[in-house]
Amino acid sequence: MRMPLKNCITKRATRALWFSASLGAIALVFATIGCRPDGHTKSDMVEPQTVRATIATVSLEDTDQNFEATGTVRAKFNAILASKVMARVTDVRVREGDAIRAGQVLVSLDPRELSSSVDVASANLRSAQVGVGNAETVARMQESTSAAGIAEAQAQVTQSVAALNAAQSRLDLALAGPRPQERIQAKVAVERAKSSLTLAETELDRAKRLYASGAIAKRDVDYAQNAYDLAQGQYETAVQSQKIAEEGTRPEDIRAAREAVAQAQAAHSQALAGLQKARAAALEAQVRKEDIKSAQAQVNQSKAALRAAQVTLSYATVLAPFDGKVVKRNADPGAMAAPGVPLLEVEGGGLRLEALVPESVLPKVSVGESVQLMLDAMGDEATNGKVVEIVPQGDASTHSFLVRVEVPEGSGAKSGMFGRVRFPIGRHKRFLIPSDATWVREGLNYVFAVNKDGIARLRIITIGDTFDRQVEVLSGLASGDRIVIKGREGVADGNKVEGQ
C-alpha cells in the first residue's frame, strides 16, 4: 500500500533530524574528550561571535486552506473554418495573430460556378411564374365558357321539356277525340253559319233589285256580294268542323301526334346530354384550377431552389464567426478548397483556465467565486480569476470534473499555457515562516533556530505550500520556537544572535 506524499516527506524529515542529532552527539563526545573534570577545556573557552539579525517566534496561524489544480489556458470560442463547397481559393485576407471581427471576410473562393447555379435557378423561377399565369388564364377562360354552356344547356332542357309537354298534350287530345260539347258546338256553329248565309243571300238579292231600279250604286251590290261570299265560306267551314267532330280523330293525326311526342322526347334527351356535357366542361375548369395549384407549387419549388443556390453562393465567402484572432492559417490563394478541409483556425471570447477538480472538492467550488491563478510562463505572481463554468458531467474513470476559470484581460496569457488555480476549501491552522528564512542545501530545507541563550543552530525542516512569500512548515519547528527571518546570510551555526 502506497503511503501519502505528505507522510513520506515527514518521515524523510524525521530521518534527517535523527541523522543530524546523531552527528551532533558524536561531535559532543569528541568535544568533551578535551575537557577537564572541573568542566573547563584544556585551553581557555572562546566566546561565540555575536551577530545581528531579525528574529521571529513561530506560532500556529489560522489560514485559508486551498486546493491547487493544474490546467491549460484555452479560449472561450474555438472554431476551425472550412469551405462547404469545392472551389479554388482566390484570396486569404488574414494571417496568424491578426485580430478579426464577427462577419469579417476572411477567405474568398472562386464564385463563377456557384453564380451560374443561381442564374439557372432564377430562370427556372421565371419559367414557373409564366406557367402560373398561363394556367390562370386558361382556367378563367374555361370557367367562363363552362358557365355560359351550362346556362344555355339548361335553357334548352327547359325548352325541350315544354315542347315535350305540348306534344304529349296534343297526343292526349288526339287519342281522346272530340267531346260531346264540341259536337254540339259544331252543330250550333253550322246553324249559325247557315243563318248568316241565308241573310247574306237575301241582302244580295235585294241589292241587285235596287241596283237594277237605279236606287243604289254598284258599290253597294259589291258589298252585299262580299258579305255573301264570306258567309258562305264560314258556313262551309262550320260544316267541315261538324263533320270532323262527328267522325273523331283520324289515325293519321294520332300517328302524327305520337311522332311529335317522340321528336320532343329526343330533343329533351339531347338537351339533357348537352347539359351533362356542359357540367363536364365545368369539372374540367376545376381541373384547370388544380393545374394552377400545381404550377404554383412549381413556383415555390423554384423559389426554394433559388434560395438554396444563393445560400450555396454565399459559401464562396468565409466569414469570421465571432470577434477574436487567427491562430492558424492552412491555405493560400490558388489552393483548392474542399468541404471539411480546414482553411483557418480562430479563437475568441476571452481566455479561461480549464482545470480538473476531484469530486471531493467540487462541493466547495461555486460559479462566480474568486480564485487565485498562477501561470508558470508569466512568473510566480498570482492573479485573481473567477469561476465561470463547472461542467456538470465528470470523468467516470478519475471522478473529476472540469472547471473553467476566467483569465483576466491584460494578463499576457495565451491559449495553450500551463497554469495552476487555487480553490479555497476552508480554514486550517499551520506554521508559516517567511520564504527568505529558509534555504535548500543538498535537497534539504534549513533554518536558523535561536535557543533561549540566543545561540543560532541549524535545523532541518519540511515545507509545504507557499502563501504570498510565506511557506508552510510541516515538521522541524514547534510553537514558540524562534528563528532568524532576516539577515541569515551573516549568521553561522553557533553564533549568538541579537534581535533587531
Backbone hydrogen bonds, N-H to C=O, Kabsch-Sander energy under -0.5 kcal/mol:
donor,donor_aa,acceptor,acceptor_aa,energy
8,C,4,P,-2.1
9,I,5,L,-2.4
10,T,6,K,-2.1
11,K,7,N,-2.4
12,R,8,C,-2.4
13,A,9,I,-2.4
14,T,10,T,-2.1
15,R,11,K,-2.6
16,A,12,R,-2.3
17,L,13,A,-2.5
18,W,14,T,-2.5
19,F,15,R,-2.5
20,S,16,A,-2.6
21,A,17,L,-2.8
22,S,18,W,-2.2
23,L,19,F,-2.1
24,G,20,S,-2.4
25,A,21,A,-2.2
26,I,22,S,-2.4
27,A,23,L,-2.6
28,L,24,G,-2.0
29,V,25,A,-2.0
30,F,26,I,-2.3
31,A,27,A,-2.2
32,T,28,L,-1.9
33,I,29,V,-1.0
34,G,30,F,-0.6
34,G,31,A,-0.6
35,C,32,T,-1.2
36,R,40,H,-3.6
39,G,36,R,-2.5
42,K,34,G,-1.0
51,V,496,K,-3.1
53,A,498,E,-1.8
54,T,486,K,-2.2
56,A,483,I,-2.4
58,V,481,D,-3.9
61,E,430,R,-2.9
63,T,61,E,-0.9
63,T,428,H,-3.1
65,Q,426,G,-3.4
66,N,64,D,-0.5
67,F,423,F,-2.5
68,E,66,N,-0.5
69,A,67,F,-0.6
69,A,421,V,-2.8
71,G,419,G,-2.6
72,T,354,E,-1.7
73,V,417,M,-2.7
74,R,352,R,-3.2
76,K,350,G,-2.6
77,F,348,G,-3.0
79,A,346,V,-2.7
81,L,79,A,-0.6
81,L,344,L,-2.8
83,S,338,A,-0.5
83,S,341,V,-0.7
87,A,85,V,-0.7
87,A,337,A,-1.8
89,V,335,A,-3.4
90,T,108,S,-2.7
91,D,108,S,-1.7
93,R,106,L,-2.8
97,G,326,V,-3.8
98,D,95,R,-2.0
100,I,324,G,-2.7
103,G,320,A,-3.1
104,Q,101,R,-2.3
106,L,318,V,-3.0
107,V,318,V,-1.4
108,S,91,D,-2.8
109,L,316,A,-3.4
110,D,88,R,-2.4
115,S,111,P,-2.8
116,S,112,R,-1.9
117,S,113,E,-1.3
118,V,114,L,-1.5
119,D,115,S,-2.1
120,V,116,S,-2.3
121,A,117,S,-2.2
122,S,118,V,-2.3
123,A,119,D,-2.3
124,N,120,V,-2.4
125,L,121,A,-1.8
126,R,122,S,-2.2
127,S,123,A,-2.4
128,A,124,N,-2.2
129,Q,125,L,-2.3
130,V,126,R,-2.1
131,G,127,S,-2.1
132,V,128,A,-1.7
133,G,129,Q,-1.9
134,N,130,V,-2.5
135,A,131,G,-2.3
136,E,132,V,-2.3
137,T,133,G,-2.2
138,V,134,N,-2.6
139,A,135,A,-2.1
140,R,136,E,-2.4
141,M,137,T,-2.5
142,Q,138,V,-2.8
143,E,139,A,-2.7
144,S,140,R,-2.6
145,T,141,M,-2.7
146,S,142,Q,-2.5
147,A,143,E,-2.0
148,A,144,S,-2.0
149,G,145,T,-2.6
150,I,146,S,-2.4
151,A,147,A,-2.1
152,E,148,A,-2.5
153,A,149,G,-2.7
154,Q,150,I,-2.5
155,A,151,A,-2.0
156,Q,152,E,-2.2
157,V,153,A,-2.2
158,T,154,Q,-2.3
159,Q,155,A,-2.6
160,S,156,Q,-2.8
161,V,157,V,-2.2
162,A,158,T,-2.0
163,A,159,Q,-2.6
164,L,160,S,-2.5
165,N,161,V,-2.4
166,A,162,A,-2.4
167,A,163,A,-2.7
168,Q,164,L,-2.5
169,S,165,N,-2.2
170,R,166,A,-2.3
171,L,167,A,-2.3
172,D,168,Q,-2.5
173,L,169,S,-2.3
174,A,170,R,-2.5
175,L,171,L,-2.7
176,A,172,D,-2.3
177,G,173,L,-2.0
182,E,179,R,-0.5
183,R,179,R,-1.6
184,I,180,P,-2.4
185,Q,181,Q,-2.8
186,A,182,E,-2.3
187,K,183,R,-2.4
188,V,184,I,-2.7
189,A,185,Q,-2.3
190,V,186,A,-1.9
191,E,187,K,-2.4
192,R,188,V,-2.7
193,A,189,A,-2.5
194,K,190,V,-2.8
195,S,191,E,-2.4
196,S,192,R,-2.4
197,L,193,A,-2.1
198,T,194,K,-2.5
199,L,195,S,-2.2
200,A,196,S,-2.2
201,E,197,L,-2.4
202,T,198,T,-2.2
203,E,199,L,-2.4
204,L,200,A,-1.9
205,D,201,E,-2.3
206,R,202,T,-2.2
207,A,203,E,-2.3
208,K,204,L,-2.2
209,R,205,D,-2.1
210,L,206,R,-2.4
211,Y,207,A,-2.1
212,A,208,K,-2.3
213,S,209,R,-1.9
214,G,211,Y,-0.9
215,A,210,L,-3.1
216,I,210,L,-0.8
221,V,217,A,-1.0
222,D,218,K,-2.0
223,Y,219,R,-2.3
224,A,220,D,-2.0
225,Q,221,V,-2.5
226,N,222,D,-2.6
227,A,223,Y,-2.4
228,Y,224,A,-2.0
229,D,225,Q,-2.5
230,L,226,N,-2.3
231,A,227,A,-2.2
232,Q,228,Y,-2.3
233,G,229,D,-2.2
234,Q,230,L,-2.3
235,Y,231,A,-2.0
236,E,232,Q,-2.5
237,T,233,G,-2.5
238,A,234,Q,-2.5
239,V,235,Y,-2.5
240,Q,236,E,-2.3
241,S,237,T,-2.6
242,Q,238,A,-2.2
243,K,239,V,-2.1
244,I,240,Q,-2.5
245,A,241,S,-2.6
246,E,242,Q,-2.3
247,E,243,K,-2.6
248,G,244,I,-2.4
254,I,250,R,-2.0
255,R,251,P,-2.7
256,A,252,E,-2.5
257,A,253,D,-2.6
258,R,254,I,-2.6
259,E,255,R,-2.6
260,A,256,A,-2.3
261,V,257,A,-2.1
262,A,258,R,-2.6
263,Q,259,E,-2.6
264,A,260,A,-2.2
265,Q,261,V,-2.6
266,A,262,A,-2.5
267,A,263,Q,-2.4
268,H,264,A,-2.2
269,S,265,Q,-2.7
270,Q,266,A,-2.5
271,A,267,A,-2.3
272,L,268,H,-2.5
273,A,269,S,-2.5
274,G,270,Q,-2.3
275,L,271,A,-2.2
276,Q,272,L,-2.5
277,K,273,A,-2.5
278,A,274,G,-2.4
279,R,275,L,-2.4
280,A,276,Q,-2.2
281,A,277,K,-2.3
282,A,278,A,-1.6
283,L,279,R,-2.0
284,E,280,A,-2.0
285,A,281,A,-1.6
286,Q,282,A,-1.5
287,V,283,L,-1.9
288,R,284,E,-1.9
289,K,285,A,-1.4
290,E,286,Q,-1.7
291,D,287,V,-2.0
292,I,288,R,-1.7
293,K,289,K,-2.0
294,S,290,E,-2.5
295,A,291,D,-2.6
296,Q,292,I,-2.7
297,A,293,K,-2.5
298,Q,294,S,-1.9
299,V,295,A,-1.9
300,N,296,Q,-2.6
301,Q,297,A,-2.5
302,S,298,Q,-2.4
303,K,299,V,-2.6
304,A,300,N,-2.5
305,A,301,Q,-2.4
306,L,302,S,-2.3
307,R,303,K,-2.8
308,A,304,A,-2.6
309,A,305,A,-2.3
310,Q,306,L,-2.6
311,V,307,R,-2.7
312,T,308,A,-2.6
313,L,309,A,-2.2
314,S,310,Q,-1.8
315,Y,311,V,-0.8
315,Y,312,T,-0.8
316,A,313,L,-1.8
317,T,314,S,-1.8
318,V,107,V,-3.0
319,L,317,T,-0.6
320,A,104,Q,-2.2
324,G,100,I,-2.1
325,K,347,E,-2.6
326,V,98,D,-2.3
327,V,345,E,-2.9
328,K,345,E,-1.6
330,N,343,L,-3.1
331,A,343,L,-0.7
334,G,89,V,-3.3
335,A,332,D,-2.0
337,A,87,A,-3.1
337,A,335,A,-0.6
340,G,83,S,-1.7
341,V,338,A,-2.0
343,L,81,L,-3.7
344,L,81,L,-1.6
345,E,328,K,-2.4
346,V,79,A,-2.7
347,E,325,K,-2.2
348,G,77,F,-2.0
349,G,323,D,-0.5
352,R,74,R,-3.1
353,L,405,V,-3.3
354,E,72,T,-2.7
354,E,352,R,-0.6
355,A,353,L,-0.6
355,A,403,V,-2.6
356,L,70,T,-0.9
357,V,401,F,-3.0
359,E,399,H,-2.1
361,V,358,P,-1.0
362,L,358,P,-1.6
364,K,361,V,-2.0
365,V,362,L,-2.2
368,G,387,V,-3.1
369,E,366,S,-1.5
371,V,385,G,-2.3
372,Q,422,R,-1.3
373,L,383,T,-3.6
374,M,420,R,-2.8
376,D,374,M,-0.6
376,D,418,F,-0.8
377,A,418,F,-0.6
378,M,375,L,-1.5
379,G,376,D,-1.2
383,T,373,L,-2.6
385,G,371,V,-3.0
386,K,406,E,-0.9
387,V,369,E,-2.3
388,V,404,R,-2.3
389,E,404,R,-1.5
391,V,402,L,-2.6
394,G,392,P,-0.5
395,D,400,S,-2.9
396,A,394,G,-0.6
399,H,395,D,-2.3
400,S,395,D,-0.7
401,F,357,V,-2.9
403,V,355,A,-3.1
404,R,389,E,-2.9
405,V,353,L,-2.5
405,V,403,V,-0.5
406,E,386,K,-3.3
407,V,351,L,-2.6
411,S,408,P,-1.2
416,G,73,V,-4.1
417,M,414,K,-1.8
419,G,71,G,-2.3
420,R,374,M,-3.0
421,V,69,A,-2.8
422,R,372,Q,-2.4
423,F,67,F,-3.0
423,F,421,V,-0.5
425,I,65,Q,-3.3
426,G,65,Q,-0.8
428,H,63,T,-3.3
430,R,61,E,-2.1
431,F,473,V,-0.6
432,L,59,S,-0.6
432,L,430,R,-0.5
433,I,471,V,-2.2
435,S,469,R,-2.2
437,A,434,P,-1.5
438,T,435,S,-1.1
439,W,446,Y,-1.3
441,R,444,L,-2.9
444,L,441,R,-1.7
445,N,461,I,-0.7
446,Y,439,W,-2.5
447,V,459,R,-1.8
449,A,447,V,-0.7
449,A,457,R,-3.0
450,V,482,R,-2.9
451,N,449,A,-0.6
451,N,455,I,-2.3
454,G,451,N,-1.8
456,A,495,N,-3.4
457,R,449,A,-2.9
459,R,447,V,-2.2
461,I,445,N,-2.5
462,T,475,S,-2.3
464,G,472,E,-2.8
467,F,470,Q,-4.2
471,V,433,I,-2.8
472,E,465,D,-2.5
473,V,431,F,-2.5
474,L,462,T,-3.5
474,L,472,E,-0.6
475,S,462,T,-1.2
480,G,58,V,-3.4
481,D,478,A,-2.1
482,R,450,V,-0.6
483,I,56,A,-2.6
484,V,448,F,-2.1
485,I,54,T,-2.7
485,I,483,I,-0.5
486,K,54,T,-1.2
490,G,487,G,-1.3
491,V,488,R,-1.6
494,G,456,A,-3.7
495,N,492,A,-2.2
496,K,49,Q,-3.3
497,V,454,G,-3.4
497,V,495,N,-0.6
498,E,51,V,-3.0
498,E,496,K,-0.5
499,G,497,V,-0.6
500,Q,53,A,-0.9
